[in-house]
């Protein structure tokens, strides 16, 4: 995608930014550099779409569910209320 002087002027009007004539050519170059870089990122990101993600995958062991009674864990808690841990309040509801 190529950006030109008229598009930069339109962007300035939409953003309500006063642009001087001597600033416009520099902005065209800068915006074009940003668009070129975004195109490079898009190309590189498109190349990795076929590869499966390894995020959050444990290769070292099988995930096994081990049933545990909550009472054993809650007994070690400094403070509890019924079947819940009591923790300090960190968010205000204001």
N, C-alpha and C positions, 0 to 999 in steps of 0.2 A: 504494500500500500504506500502510495506517495502522498505527501502533504504539500500543499502549495501556500503561497502568500495569502490568497483570498480565504482559504480555510482558517488560517491563523487569525485573520482579521475577524471572521465570523465567530471563532472561539472567544476572542477578546470581547466581542459585543455580548455574547451569551453569558460570559462570566462577569461582565460589567467591569472589565479591566481596561484602563486607558493605555493604549499602546502607542508609542512613538514610532515614526517611520523608520528610524535607524535601529530600532529593536526588533522589528518584524523578521528581517532576514536571519538574524541570529536565532530567533525562536523557531523558524522553519527548520534550520539545521538541527537544533536540539530535539525538537519533536520528531523529526525524521530519524534521528539516532535512536530515540526511545522506541519508535515503531519497528525499526530494523532489529533491535535487540529482542523485542517481544516476538517477532517472527522467528528469530533463531531459537528462542526458548520453546516456542510452539512446535517447531520442527523436531527439536531434541525430545520434547515430552511425547510427541507422537510416535517416536521410534520405540519407546518403552511400553506402549499400551499392550503389546502382545505378551510381555513377560509377567508371570504371576508374582504377586506381592509376597514377600517373605516377612512382612511386618506382623508382629505378635504371634510368631510361630516358634515353638520350642522344638528344636531338633534333637535335644539330648535325652528326652524321656517321653513316654506316652502320658497323656493327661488321663488321670484316673480319679474318679470321684470317690472320696473316702468319707463315709457317713460319720459325723461327729456330733455328739450331744452338746448343745449349747451350754448346759449347766457347768461342764468342766471348764470351759473357757471363761464364762461369766464369773466363776468363783475367784479367778485370778484378777479380776477387775478391781481397781481401787474403789469405784462407786458404781452401783447399778440400781436400776429400777425395773422390777419384774424381769422380763427377758431382754432388757436393753442396757447398753452402756450409757452412763451419764458422763457427758463431756462438757467443757466450758462453752458458753454461748459466744459465738464469734460474729454473728450477723445481727444487726438491729432491724426491727420490722417497721422502721419509720418511713 
